């Protein structure tokens, strides 16, 4: 009984191995899908810009698509294959008079993500602004001092 | 809001904004020069402009949007007519450093915030001079409190008028005036109240410690 069972098991193993190898090799499948371009609009201070009108223009300046931002200020649109540049214009409806514009260029190196107007950190801009004003005040004070000195014959 | 961005207003409005702002600036500087030395006022002007420049960064979220401080009423009360050139400098710095408002709209934005500042300054000075005449026999404490209240009124009026002016300017976008004006004023009510309180307290404090900083009566030189 035992002697007959071993060849049978071997045959079975061979069958399994051959069928598995032939029909279902370790094939690697790639499915691809190009996602949407996502934008987020917010006011200075971080409050999301809700229900704002979004207009997207293509590389020829032609209207590509338009819509409204959601409650977190986000909006997404599918890019068109072959078109690399999009101009995004956001116009606030709750605060009429506020408008933002940015250009998304997918062929340049920094195209994956970016923001409009964030080249310099905020504290540096504050320092820069205060610096100009300090210089203005200082210059005026120096001039007044010089005039005073001249008026009173150099003290 | 009171800082209008690029690309919203039509060219004639932008051009007239610049033209009016330049004329008003020239007039205010000439007006001030007739009474006192403008150069001597510039250090004070710089300090106030710094406050104005930074104030726009303080945001208060209100409903679906956010509003920020303007401080144009305080500028008018402290600087008098020089508030206009000071606001111009502040708006220029905000446009270039914070991308707050636009570059083409600097003229219009200065007008929107500057004229209310002049109105606030005038309210403060006119009522104050009347008070001085009427309440000459009043105690010092009463007159200080009164000055604070008048300053608070001027501070609130400054913001209110700025919002109304912004709404008037925005009619040009073709939107409904009353809708815009209503929404803008409603959103700015907290700012109007807070700025009134801030202006009132700052002026009360200044009157106590350095009354010569706020010249009420401007005698010709």
Boltz contact constraints between the chains, C-beta under 6 A:
constraints:
  - contact:
      token1: [A, 43]
      token2: [B, 66]
      max_distance: 6.0
  - contact:
      token1: [A, 45]
      token2: [B, 59]
      max_distance: 6.0
  - contact:
      token1: [A, 45]
      token2: [B, 66]
      max_distance: 6.0
  - contact:
      token1: [A, 47]
      token2: [B, 61]
      max_distance: 6.0
  - contact:
      token1: [A, 47]
      token2: [B, 66]
      max_distance: 6.0
  - contact:
      token1: [A, 50]
      token2: [B, 64]
      max_distance: 6.0
  - contact:
      token1: [A, 94]
      token2: [B, 64]
      max_distance: 6.0
  - contact:
      token1: [A, 94]
      token2: [B, 65]
      max_distance: 6.0
  - contact:
      token1: [A, 95]
      token2: [B, 1]
      max_distance: 6.0
  - contact:
      token1: [A, 95]
      token2: [B, 65]
      max_distance: 6.0
  - contact:
      token1: [A, 96]
      token2: [B, 170]
      max_distance: 6.0
  - contact:
      token1: [A, 96]
      token2: [B, 175]
      max_distance: 6.0
  - contact:
      token1: [A, 96]
      token2: [B, 180]
      max_distance: 6.0
  - contact:
      token1: [A, 97]
      token2: [B, 1]
      max_distance: 6.0
  - contact:
      token1: [A, 97]
      token2: [B, 4]
      max_distance: 6.0
  - contact:
      token1: [A, 97]
      token2: [B, 8]
      max_distance: 6.0
  - contact:
      token1: [A, 97]
      token2: [B, 170]
      max_distance: 6.0
  - contact:
      token1: [A, 98]
      token2: [B, 5]
      max_distance: 6.0
  - contact:
      token1: [A, 99]
      token2: [B, 5]
      max_distance: 6.0
  - contact:
      token1: [A, 99]
      token2: [B, 7]
      max_distance: 6.0
  - contact:
      token1: [A, 99]
      token2: [B, 8]
      max_distance: 6.0
  - contact:
      token1: [A, 117]
      token2: [B, 99]
      max_distance: 6.0
  - contact:
      token1: [A, 125]
      token2: [B, 97]
      max_distance: 6.0
  - contact:
      token1: [A, 128]
      token2: [B, 97]
      max_distance: 6.0
  - contact:
      token1: [A, 129]
      token2: [B, 53]
      max_distance: 6.0
  - contact:
      token1: [A, 129]
      token2: [B, 93]
      max_distance: 6.0
  - contact:
      token1: [A, 129]
      token2: [B, 97]
      max_distance: 6.0
  - contact:
      token1: [A, 130]
      token2: [B, 50]
      max_distance: 6.0
  - contact:
      token1: [A, 133]
      token2: [B, 46]
      max_distance: 6.0
  - contact:
      token1: [A, 133]
      token2: [B, 49]
      max_distance: 6.0
  - contact:
      token1: [A, 133]
      token2: [B, 50]
      max_distance: 6.0
  - contact:
      token1: [A, 136]
      token2: [B, 46]
      max_distance: 6.0
  - contact:
      token1: [A, 137]
      token2: [B, 43]
      max_distance: 6.0
  - contact:
      token1: [A, 137]
      token2: [B, 46]
      max_distance: 6.0
  - contact:
      token1: [A, 140]
      token2: [B, 39]
      max_distance: 6.0
  - contact:
      token1: [A, 140]
      token2: [B, 42]
      max_distance: 6.0
  - contact:
      token1: [A, 140]
      token2: [B, 43]
      max_distance: 6.0
  - contact:
      token1: [A, 141]
      token2: [B, 43]
      max_distance: 6.0
  - contact:
      token1: [A, 143]
      token2: [B, 39]
      max_distance: 6.0
  - contact:
      token1: [A, 144]
      token2: [B, 39]
      max_distance: 6.0
  - contact:
      token1: [A, 144]
      token2: [B, 40]
      max_distance: 6.0
